[in-house]
């Protein structure tokens, strides 16, 4: 149990890093026509019963001409927050192999404070953005006929095939990172915080995957926003925990250094 296998620890760090990169880069993978083209198709379709075709023609395409080719989705990028915290935790576990144990304590405290603060701030911001987007989408969907038509044109296309493939990859990398971490040293299982963080990351990925697959494709943008809100809030809570842990670690280290300095002064006196 005490034997450390550095190769497994490095591979675990690599797997967690790759999962984070997939989360961050997910919005770059799109497979849908531009929004302007979608609205052109909408205007070309026959108007629904009871709707004046002249009113449908009033939909402006120009305002969507430079819009992204696909709603980038918020659920998968939101997973980057918890993945980032997991990466920081695994990296701090790898740190003694690089810099030794002497400066590890101070570095761990400082990095934990910065990472926790970043996760807290970004989590709150992303939760607000996702909540506003959710209200917008639900408001449009429940405002027939023109609101519903606008929702279908702008948010009704979601590349679920790509999103599910990315989520499966993220889940695989997270599981691989966790297994390799245990292979590196079984004592990591005794760290309740690390185990809970890994389980949280896995659970959030599974929740996002389920929310992308259990509803019709026209509603996935809404469930994706819900997944983003959940992931962002959970990451913010973890950010608070990591921030507090980092502050406590720094305070303990400072007190220990002061005590050591006081003892040295007493010896010299």
LINUR-V235753 format. One record per residue. N is the residue number from 0. SS is DSSP state (H for helix, E for strand, L for the rest). PSI is psi in whole degrees, 0 to 359 (NA if undefined). Layout:
# LINUR-V235753
N;SS;PSI  N;SS;PSI
This chain:
# LINUR-V235753
0;L;330  1;L;347  2;L;128  3;L;130  4;L;97  5;H;321  6;H;320  7;H;324  8;H;319  9;H;320  10;H;324  11;H;317  12;H;320  13;H;317  14;H;316  15;H;321  16;H;316  17;H;321  18;H;322  19;H;317  20;H;323  21;H;318  22;H;314  23;H;320  24;H;2  25;H;326  26;H;349  27;H;349  28;L;107  29;L;154  30;L;65  31;L;155  32;L;156  33;L;155  34;H;324  35;H;319  36;H;324  37;H;316  38;H;328  39;H;318  40;H;322  41;H;316  42;H;332  43;H;341  44;L;153  45;L;142  46;L;145  47;L;161  48;L;133  49;L;1  50;L;131  51;L;130  52;H;329  53;H;326  54;H;322  55;H;326  56;H;342  57;L;348  58;L;122  59;L;125  60;L;330  61;H;326  62;H;344  63;H;5  64;L;322  65;L;15  66;L;159  67;L;155  68;L;345  69;L;143  70;L;117  71;L;341  72;L;145  73;L;339  74;H;309  75;H;314  76;H;329  77;H;332  78;H;342  79;H;333  80;H;309  81;H;327  82;H;324  83;H;318  84;H;321  85;H;321  86;H;316  87;H;318  88;H;314  89;H;322  90;H;321  91;H;329  92;H;331  93;H;341  94;H;317  95;H;334  96;H;340  97;H;311  98;H;355  99;L;177  100;L;345  101;L;315  102;L;3  103;H;319  104;H;310  105;H;317  106;H;317  107;H;318  108;H;313  109;H;313  110;H;321  111;H;318  112;H;313  113;H;315  114;H;318  115;H;318  116;H;317  117;H;316  118;H;322  119;H;310  120;H;310  121;H;324  122;H;316  123;H;315  124;H;312  125;H;323  126;H;319  127;H;314  128;H;314  129;H;322  130;H;317  131;H;317  132;H;321  133;H;315  134;H;319  135;H;312  136;H;316  137;H;320  138;H;317  139;H;315  140;H;325  141;L;18  142;L;68  143;L;155  144;L;331  145;H;323  146;H;317  147;H;319  148;H;318  149;H;320  150;H;312  151;H;324  152;H;322  153;H;319  154;H;357  155;L;349  156;L;116  157;L;127  158;L;78  159;H;329  160;H;312  161;H;319  162;H;319  163;H;323  164;H;318  165;H;318  166;H;322  167;H;320  168;H;316  169;H;316  170;H;318  171;H;315  172;H;322  173;H;317  174;H;317  175;H;317  176;H;320  177;H;316  178;H;316  179;H;328  180;H;320  181;H;321  182;H;323  183;H;316  184;L;126  185;H;343  186;H;341  187;H;335  188;H;340  189;H;348  190;L;100  191;H;321  192;H;316  193;H;317  194;H;316  195;H;322  196;H;318  197;H;315  198;H;324  199;H;315  200;H;317  201;H;317  202;H;317  203;H;322  204;H;317  205;H;318  206;H;315  207;H;318  208;H;316  209;H;316  210;H;340  211;L;352  212;L;347  213;L;353  214;L;161  215;L;154  216;H;330  217;H;346  218;H;358  219;H;327  220;H;324  221;H;311  222;H;331  223;H;319  224;H;322  225;H;315  226;H;321  227;H;320  228;H;314  229;H;311  230;H;319  231;H;317  232;H;319  233;H;318  234;H;322  235;H;319  236;H;316  237;H;325  238;H;320  239;H;316  240;H;315  241;H;320  242;H;313  243;H;317  244;H;320  245;H;318  246;H;315  247;H;318  248;H;317  249;H;316  250;H;316  251;H;319  252;H;319  253;H;317  254;H;321  255;H;320  256;H;321  257;H;318  258;H;319  259;H;320  260;H;321  261;H;320  262;H;321  263;H;321  264;H;322  265;H;322  266;H;319  267;H;326  268;L;NA
